[in-house]
Amino acid sequence: MSIDLKNDNRDQKRAMPTIWSKIASVGMRLILAFLLLAVLHLLGFIGIVYVHRIDNDPFLNPVEISEITADTIKLKDGRTFIPIGGISDRTKEKVRETGMRVDLEVDETNLVTIYGRHDIFV
């Protein structure tokens, strides 16, 4: 008894997918991924947020500074403040960036606190 083995090309064709089936498979995966991202976005788990600047004026008692030096702050209304420890270059730079405007708060012991504004993105 002899067994005649014939070369069957049908098995090889089934084993090797065509280029179109690969493209269809990748396309299906992309569609499923997009649908999953859309559902997660609608549920609020993920999202795209554009950063925008909010231009607000947080000062309660804004005053303008006419001159700022290493050891004094002169306001446009004529008042002069001499901060304890002087004024750093970074502070002078930040005050200039905010348009030479600050907020003053005076407590019951005549201690003056000067607040500046810092722009951030939200």
C-alpha positions in Angstrom: 0.0 0.0 0.0 1.4 3.3 -1.0 0.3 6.8 0.1 0.5 9.4 -2.6 0.9 12.8 -1.1 -0.2 15.6 -3.3 1.0 19.1 -2.9 -2.2 21.0 -2.0 -1.8 24.8 -2.5 -5.1 25.5 -0.8 -3.7 25.1 2.7 -0.9 27.5 1.9 -3.3 30.1 0.6 -5.4 29.9 3.7 -2.4 30.2 5.9 -1.1 33.4 4.2 -3.6 36.3 4.5 -3.9 38.7 1.6 -2.9 42.3 1.9 -6.6 43.3 1.8 -7.4 41.2 4.8 -4.5 42.8 6.7 -5.8 46.3 5.8 -9.3 45.3 6.8 -8.0 44.0 10.1 -6.0 47.2 10.9 -9.0 49.3 9.8 -11.3 47.4 12.1 -8.9 47.9 15.0 -8.7 51.6 14.4 -12.5 52.0 14.2 -12.8 50.0 17.5 -10.1 52.2 19.2 -11.8 55.4 18.0 -15.2 54.2 19.3 -13.6 53.3 22.6 -12.0 56.7 22.9 -15.3 58.4 22.0 -17.2 56.5 24.6 -14.5 57.3 27.3 -14.7 60.9 26.2 -18.5 61.0 26.5 -18.3 59.4 30.0 -15.8 62.0 31.1 -12.8 59.7 31.7 -10.6 61.3 29.0 -10.8 64.5 27.0 -9.0 67.1 25.1 -8.5 70.4 26.9 -7.2 73.6 25.3 -5.2 75.8 27.6 -6.5 79.3 27.7 -5.5 82.4 29.7 -8.0 84.0 32.0 -7.3 87.7 32.3 -8.7 88.8 35.6 -7.7 91.4 38.2 -7.5 89.7 41.6 -6.6 92.9 43.5 -9.0 94.2 46.1 -7.1 97.6 46.7 -5.0 98.0 43.6 -2.3 100.7 43.6 0.2 101.7 41.0 3.9 101.8 41.7 5.9 104.8 40.3 9.4 103.5 41.2 10.9 100.4 42.6 14.5 100.3 43.8 16.7 97.9 45.8 15.3 99.1 49.1 12.2 101.3 48.5 8.8 101.1 46.8 7.3 104.4 45.8 3.6 104.5 44.9 2.0 107.0 42.5 -0.1 108.4 45.4 3.1 109.6 47.1 3.5 106.8 49.8 6.9 105.2 50.2 7.5 101.7 51.7 10.8 100.3 52.9 10.5 96.5 53.0 12.4 94.6 55.7 15.2 92.8 54.0 15.1 94.8 50.8 13.6 93.8 47.4 15.0 91.0 45.3 15.6 91.3 41.6 13.0 88.6 41.0 10.4 90.6 42.9 11.2 93.7 40.9 11.0 91.7 37.7 7.6 90.2 38.7 6.2 93.7 39.6 7.3 95.1 36.2 5.6 92.1 34.4 2.3 92.9 36.1 2.3 96.5 34.9 3.6 98.1 38.1 0.4 97.3 40.0 0.1 95.7 43.4 -2.4 95.2 46.1 -1.8 96.6 49.6 -3.2 95.3 52.9 -2.6 97.2 56.1 -3.4 95.4 59.4 -4.2 96.9 62.8 -0.4 97.1 63.7 0.3 99.2 60.6 2.1 96.2 59.0 1.8 96.6 55.3 1.6 93.5 53.1 2.1 93.9 49.4 0.6 91.4 47.0 1.5 91.0 43.4 -0.2 89.1 40.5 1.2 86.0 38.9 -0.2 85.0 35.5 -0.9 81.3 35.1 -2.7 79.1 32.5 -5.7 77.2 33.5 
